[in-house]
């Protein structure tokens, strides 16, 4: 089981975000279930499902999507997912920094734009506000 976290700009509805992620992961939308149901499912059933939680907050990237799945969501695969989600949703999508050499959490994020470009930002969140700042 792998954990995927995406911070999404904009105000998309749940069904739009899930449809985009289903397309990116190559699974059917009906395989997405909420996180609580995912953990109640048997281990064998979870191999076919994607559990998720979509939290709305405030800030520059107010949607936090946390998904649990068997698909590869680490390293370069994380970058591909972030880039494809940005294009499909036509907004910025941030993922954890998988390019750096660090082996601890640094609050560095890679923020993908819909045009395929990316930039490095830093998580400056406070409370329920997910805000990303970019060095000049």
C-alpha positions as CSV (number, residue, x, y, z in Angstrom):
1,X,0.0,0.0,0.0
2,X,1.3,3.4,-1.0
3,X,0.3,6.9,0.1
4,X,-0.1,9.8,-2.3
5,X,-0.5,13.4,-1.2
6,X,-1.4,16.2,-3.6
7,X,-2.0,19.9,-2.8
8,X,-4.3,21.3,-5.5
9,X,-5.0,25.0,-6.3
10,X,-8.5,26.1,-7.3
11,X,-11.9,25.0,-6.2
12,X,-12.6,21.8,-8.0
13,X,-15.4,19.5,-7.0
14,X,-14.7,16.0,-5.6
15,X,-15.9,14.2,-8.7
16,X,-13.5,16.3,-10.9
17,X,-10.5,15.5,-8.8
18,X,-11.3,11.8,-8.5
19,X,-12.0,11.5,-12.3
20,X,-8.6,13.1,-13.0
21,X,-6.7,10.9,-10.6
22,X,-8.5,7.8,-11.9
23,X,-7.4,8.6,-15.4
24,X,-3.8,9.3,-14.2
25,X,-3.6,6.0,-12.2
26,X,-5.3,4.0,-14.9
27,X,-8.2,2.8,-12.6
28,X,-11.9,3.1,-12.8
29,X,-13.6,5.9,-10.8
30,X,-15.9,3.3,-9.1
31,X,-12.7,1.8,-7.6
32,X,-12.4,4.9,-5.4
33,X,-13.8,4.7,-2.0
34,X,-13.5,6.9,1.1
35,X,-10.6,6.3,3.4
36,X,-12.7,4.7,6.2
37,X,-14.3,2.2,3.8
38,X,-10.9,1.4,2.4
39,X,-9.5,0.4,5.8
40,X,-12.6,-1.7,6.5
41,X,-12.1,-3.6,3.2
42,X,-10.1,-6.9,3.2
43,X,-6.5,-6.8,2.2
44,X,-7.3,-8.6,-1.1
45,X,-10.1,-6.1,-1.9
46,X,-7.7,-3.1,-1.2
47,X,-5.4,-4.2,-4.0
48,X,-8.2,-3.3,-6.4
49,X,-9.3,-0.1,-4.7
50,X,-8.1,3.4,-4.1
51,X,-9.0,4.9,-0.7
52,X,-9.0,8.7,-0.5
53,X,-9.7,11.7,1.6
54,X,-10.2,15.1,0.1
55,X,-9.9,18.0,2.5
56,X,-10.8,21.5,1.7
57,X,-9.0,24.3,3.4
58,X,-7.8,27.8,2.7
59,X,-4.6,29.2,1.2
60,X,-2.9,29.0,-2.2
61,X,-3.6,25.3,-2.6
62,X,-6.8,24.7,-0.7
63,X,-7.5,21.0,-1.7
64,X,-5.4,18.3,-0.1
65,X,-5.9,14.9,-1.6
66,X,-4.6,11.9,0.3
67,X,-4.9,8.6,-1.6
68,X,-4.0,5.0,-0.6
69,X,-3.3,2.6,-3.4
70,X,-1.1,-0.2,-4.8
71,X,0.2,1.9,-7.7
72,X,3.7,3.3,-7.7
73,X,3.5,6.9,-6.4
74,X,7.1,7.5,-5.4
75,X,10.1,9.2,-7.0
76,X,9.7,10.1,-10.6
77,X,6.2,8.5,-10.7
78,X,5.1,11.1,-8.2
79,X,6.3,13.9,-10.6
80,X,4.4,12.3,-13.5
81,X,1.3,12.1,-11.4
82,X,1.6,15.8,-10.3
83,X,2.2,17.0,-13.9
84,X,-0.7,15.0,-15.3
85,X,-3.1,16.2,-12.6
86,X,-2.1,19.8,-13.2
87,X,-2.8,19.5,-16.9
88,X,-6.1,17.6,-16.4
89,X,-7.4,20.1,-13.8
90,X,-5.8,23.1,-15.4
91,X,-4.4,24.3,-12.0
92,X,-1.2,24.1,-10.1
93,X,-0.6,20.8,-8.2
94,X,2.1,20.4,-5.6
95,X,3.8,17.2,-4.6
96,X,6.6,16.5,-2.1
97,X,10.1,17.1,-3.3
98,X,11.3,13.8,-4.7
99,X,14.3,15.4,-6.6
100,X,16.3,16.4,-3.6
101,X,19.0,14.4,-1.9
102,X,17.5,14.8,1.6
103,X,16.1,11.8,3.5
104,X,14.0,13.8,5.9
105,X,10.9,16.0,5.4
106,X,12.0,19.5,4.4
107,X,8.7,21.2,3.5
108,X,10.1,21.6,-0.1
109,X,7.4,21.0,-2.7
110,X,7.5,20.7,-6.5
111,X,4.6,22.6,-7.9
112,X,3.5,21.6,-11.4
113,X,1.7,24.1,-13.7
114,X,-0.8,23.1,-16.4
115,X,1.7,23.9,-19.1
116,X,4.1,21.1,-17.8
117,X,6.6,23.4,-16.1
118,X,7.4,23.2,-12.5
119,X,9.0,25.3,-9.7
120,X,10.2,24.6,-6.2
121,X,8.1,26.1,-3.3
122,X,8.0,25.7,0.4
123,X,5.0,24.7,2.6
124,X,4.2,27.7,4.8
125,X,0.9,26.3,6.1
126,X,-0.7,27.4,9.3
127,X,-3.7,25.5,10.7
128,X,-6.1,24.6,7.9
129,X,-4.4,26.9,5.4
130,X,-2.2,25.3,2.9
131,X,0.0,28.0,1.5
132,X,3.1,27.6,-0.7
133,X,5.7,30.3,-1.0
134,X,8.3,30.6,-3.7
135,X,11.8,31.9,-3.3
136,X,12.7,34.7,-5.5
